[in-house]
Structures are given as structure tokens and as C-alpha cells.
Amino acid sequence: MSSTDPIRHIKDDRVQARRLDDTNADICFLALATPEGRASVRTLVLRDITQNRFLLFMNQSSPKWKILTGGGDYELLLWYPSMQRQYRVSGAMEIADDDFVKRSWQRRPRGSKYLDILYEHTIDQSSYTESREQLVGEISRIRREYVLDEMDAPQKVAGIELVATRIEMLDLNREDRIHDRRMFLLEDGAWAERVMIP
Ligand SMILES: Cc1cc2nc3c(=O)[nH]c(=O)nc-3n(C[C@H](O)[C@H](O)[C@H](O)COP(=O)(O)O)c2cc1C
């Protein structure tokens, strides 16, 4: 580790993880806490990293959107088994612009697009339904009624930018077997680095 830019490390690790067919190369784990302190965690696709911003794609009907935009706190976890490296990311959060949402939606698999239409008009993501048959029936109806190729992203499709100001790296892959743990803090536009006890 020679650079003090943790974003550079993460980007390099993702590229290398993809080369090594690491199944975690394109995903992340988003932990949230409501203002009352109720914790939750879920797997998400990490769509992109630009500067110190981690881009995620989600639906406004989901609990995670409500927590993120309702004053909740987050920590993002990246773990690349192929590299034996973990990153914990925290900071501020902003709503992503429409361009990102439009572009990401066009790349979405058809099944996910049908679900977004379901969340838009019928029922919130993560809510309960009568049975699986009822869900499958709803999706069949949407399939018949909507022509995906002619559609833009529904209104509730959204993106979040996690703006990192604090990144902790844990590297297990050391020859001397003493793990390397470091904290990177963004201060006045530059990353400051401190070594931590692993
Ligand atoms: C590999 C993987 C990738 C996922 N990617 C996304 C994603 O990019 N966006 C999303 O909203 N949910 C994604 N999910 C589903 C979430 O983990 C979660 O089940 C869903 O978003 C509902 O979360 P919530 O109830 O906390 O809002 C993914 C799940 C897995 C296993």
C-alpha cells in the first residue's frame, strides 16, 4: 500500500477481483440504522465509484430508501475474498441525479424492470403479499400490459450516492501474518491515513 488514496485501492481491488472471478467484485453490503437505532443490512450491486462517491440503485418504495432519506445512518462494507481485503465506508449521502437513474434502469434485467413497475403502481418493495402465486400473476399482467423497450424508468426508481469521508481498510494478505489495518479520513479535500491495531 503506497498511495494514501483509499478510493484508488478499492478501484484497483475491484478490477483485480473481477479478473479473479470474485463473486463479491460488483456487490457491497449496506448496513443502516434508523434514527431510533434499529439496524438492518442488505446486499446491493455497487454500480459505480466516482471520486469518493459510491453509487447504488434502488426503489423509493423500499425500506432502505426510507431510512437513508429519513435521517438514518449507514456503513457500507466491501469484502473481496480473492484479495483478502475488507473496506468499511461511511460519510454523507446524496440523492443521485436523473441521468444515473435513467442509464442504470436501461441496463436492468427485464425481471427487475417488471418489479419496478409493480412497486410503482401496485405494492411497495419488501411488503407482504398473499402468496407467491399472486405475485407471479401480477408480474404476468405487467408483462402483457407494458412494452419495456418503449419505457423510461418509473418515477420511484432512484439512486443514492454515498459520499465517503471515512474508509477503513483491513488487509489479511500479509506475508508476516500481521494484518494491516488503516483508517483514511478525508480532511480539507485530502485523505489522511493512520495505522490501526488489527
Ligand atoms: C447479489 C445481490 C444483489 C442485489 N442488488 C440489489 C440492488 O442493486 N438494488 C436493490 O434494491 N436490491 C438489491 N438486492 C436485494 C437486496 O439485498 C434487498 O433484498 C432488497 O433491496 C430489499 O431491501 P430492503 O427491504 O432493505 O429495502 C440484491 C441482492 C443480492 C443478493
The ligand as an ORCA input file, in Angstrom:
! r2SCAN-3c Opt
* xyz 0 1
  C     -26.255    -10.174     -5.143
  C     -27.414     -9.263     -4.794
  C     -27.502     -8.002     -5.382
  C     -28.555     -7.143     -5.085
  N     -28.586     -5.901     -5.649
  C     -29.586     -5.050     -5.343
  C     -29.584     -3.719     -5.854
  O     -28.665     -3.275     -6.579
  N     -30.616     -2.909     -5.507
  C     -31.634     -3.318     -4.678
  O     -32.520     -2.526     -4.404
  N     -31.643     -4.565     -4.161
  C     -30.647     -5.444     -4.468
  N     -30.635     -6.712     -3.911
  C     -31.743     -7.094     -2.993
  C     -31.474     -6.517     -1.589
  O     -30.461     -7.262     -0.935
  C     -32.752     -6.491     -0.712
  O     -33.266     -7.787     -0.559
  C     -33.851     -5.588     -1.293
  O     -33.303     -4.440     -1.925
  C     -34.824     -5.139     -0.201
  O     -34.102     -4.434      0.776
  P     -34.800     -3.523      1.910
  O     -36.040     -4.251      2.351
  O     -33.784     -3.433      2.980
  O     -35.100     -2.189      1.291
  C     -29.573     -7.561     -4.185
  C     -29.468     -8.823     -3.562
  C     -28.401     -9.653     -3.866
  C     -28.325    -10.998     -3.147
*
